[in-house]
Amino acid sequence: MISIVDDDEGCRMAAASLVRSLGWQATVFASAQEFLQSGLIDQTSCVISDIRMPGLSGIEMHDRLLALGYAIPIIFVTGFPTAALEAEIQARGAPPLFAKPVDAGIVEQLLNLLLDSR
């Protein structure tokens, strides 16, 4: 299952549609808190998450997951990419940060790479 965490409903639904079209199950969450409280973390193979969201950011969610003992691969996306943000993501061992809208082919390649290595 791929969990999609994004406060923008249009982005969330587009990502879910793409993931489903590639043959994976997708669940959607409007916030990091909603995902963390969902009870579905154990069933999640990968997360596609926005960085900037109200409440917890995608980066803060990643840190909480690690603190809870979950090393779930995360694909970070943002509408506001910067070099500093890219460096922060790289320091956490995540794949490169992608600017919205993310190319469907790139998402497919990343999911295949991340899920085949598990």
RODO-2510 file (C-alpha; in nm, 4 decimals, decimal comma):
residues 118
     n   res          X          Y          Z
     1     m     0,0000     0,0000     0,0000
     2     i     0,1217     0,3484    -0,0893
     3     s     0,0111     0,6223     0,1501
     4     i    -0,0270     0,9691     0,0038
     5     v    -0,0065     1,2588     0,2485
     6     d    -0,0891     1,6022     0,1065
     7     d    -0,3054     1,8875     0,2279
     8     d    -0,4000     1,9781    -0,1322
     9     e    -0,6963     1,7598    -0,2273
    10     g    -0,6313     1,7855    -0,6009
    11     c    -0,2694     1,6750    -0,5628
    12     r    -0,3727     1,3973    -0,3243
    13     m    -0,6353     1,2587    -0,5619
    14     a    -0,4071     1,2885    -0,8680
    15     a    -0,1288     1,1003    -0,6887
    16     a    -0,3713     0,8316    -0,5731
    17     s    -0,5055     0,7900    -0,9264
    18     l    -0,1525     0,7572    -1,0632
    19     v    -0,0499     0,5028    -0,7983
    20     r    -0,3612     0,2954    -0,8644
    21     s    -0,3051     0,3096    -1,2413
    22     l     0,0425     0,1629    -1,1790
    23     g    -0,1126    -0,1334    -0,9968
    24     w    -0,0623    -0,0403    -0,6320
    25     q    -0,3185     0,0225    -0,3616
    26     a    -0,3319     0,3845    -0,2475
    27     t    -0,4648     0,5460     0,0673
    28     v    -0,4897     0,9213     0,1103
    29     f    -0,4437     1,1494     0,4078
    30     a    -0,4998     1,5248     0,4300
    31     s    -0,2313     1,5738     0,6948
    32     a     0,0692     1,4127     0,8565
    33     q    -0,1252     1,3828     1,1814
    34     e    -0,4059     1,1977     1,0040
    35     f    -0,1572     0,9474     0,8625
    36     l     0,0248     0,9005     1,1943
    37     q    -0,3056     0,8367     1,3741
    38     s    -0,4553     0,6155     1,1003
    39     g    -0,3391     0,2791     1,2285
    40     l    -0,2174     0,2032     0,8742
    41     i     0,1533     0,2716     0,9179
    42     d     0,2327    -0,1012     0,9455
    43     q     0,0554    -0,1668     0,6160
    44     t     0,2316     0,1155     0,4289
    45     s     0,5141     0,0173     0,1935
    46     c     0,5947     0,3707     0,0788
    47     v     0,4748     0,7263     0,1472
    48     i     0,4395     1,0053    -0,1055
    49     s     0,4292     1,3213     0,1028
    50     d     0,4100     1,6929     0,0532
    51     i     0,6674     1,8867     0,2532
    52     r     0,4729     2,1969     0,3521
    53     m     0,1472     2,1220     0,5283
    54     p    -0,0363     2,2788     0,8211
    55     g     0,0569     2,1198     1,1527
    56     l     0,3352     1,8687     1,0991
    57     s     0,5443     1,9067     0,7868
    58     g     0,6368     1,6057     0,5774
    59     i     0,9878     1,6247     0,7227
    60     e     0,8544     1,6269     1,0799
    61     m     0,6318     1,3291     0,9942
    62     h     0,9389     1,1448     0,8613
    63     d     1,1240     1,2176     1,1866
    64     r     0,8293     1,0914     1,3954
    65     l     0,8084     0,7722     1,1908
    66     l     1,1786     0,7081     1,2505
    67     a     1,1372     0,7807     1,6228
    68     l     0,8562     0,5230     1,6302
    69     g     1,0841     0,2671     1,4626
    70     y     0,9414     0,2821     1,1099
    71     a     1,1864     0,3129     0,8211
    72     i     0,9251     0,3528     0,5468
    73     p     1,0607     0,4916     0,2193
    74     i     0,9273     0,8404     0,1513
    75     i     0,9054     1,0332    -0,1732
    76     f     0,8919     1,4025    -0,0867
    77     v     0,7176     1,6487    -0,3182
    78     t     0,6705     2,0227    -0,2925
    79     g     0,5386     2,3153    -0,4846
    80     f     0,8242     2,5260    -0,3453
    81     p     1,1595     2,3488    -0,4010
    82     t     1,4774     2,5177    -0,2763
    83     a     1,8396     2,4100    -0,2536
    84     a     1,8245     2,4285     0,1280
    85     l     1,5167     2,2071     0,1391
    86     e     1,6800     1,9610    -0,1007
    87     a     1,9867     1,9449     0,1261
    88     e     1,7688     1,8827     0,4326
    89     i     1,5875     1,5972     0,2567
    90     q     1,9137     1,4428     0,1347
    91     a     2,0570     1,4572     0,4886
    92     r     1,7700     1,2319     0,5987
    93     g     1,8537     0,9714     0,3354
    94     a     1,5362     1,0289     0,1345
    95     p     1,5247     1,0209    -0,2437
    96     p     1,5573     1,3566    -0,4167
    97     l     1,2878     1,6143    -0,3574
    98     f     1,0516     1,6514    -0,6510
    99     a     0,8708     1,9643    -0,7587
   100     k     0,4973     1,9413    -0,8192
   101     p     0,3627     1,8265    -1,0521
   102     v     0,5830     1,5169    -1,0521
   103     d     0,6247     1,3312    -1,3802
   104     a     0,4333     1,0009    -1,3729
   105     g     0,7305     0,8121    -1,5160
   106     i     0,9544     0,9318    -1,2337
   107     v     0,6996     0,8241    -0,9717
   108     e     0,6748     0,4811    -1,1330
   109     q     1,0549     0,4412    -1,1426
   110     l     1,0911     0,5477    -0,7795
   111     l     0,8153     0,3175    -0,6567
   112     n     0,9654     0,0249    -0,8448
   113     l     1,3106     0,1025    -0,7060
   114     l     1,1948     0,1579    -0,3474
   115     l     0,9537    -0,1361    -0,3329
   116     d     1,1777    -0,3849    -0,5117
   117     s     1,4511    -0,3190    -0,2550
   118     r     1,2256    -0,4130     0,0391
***
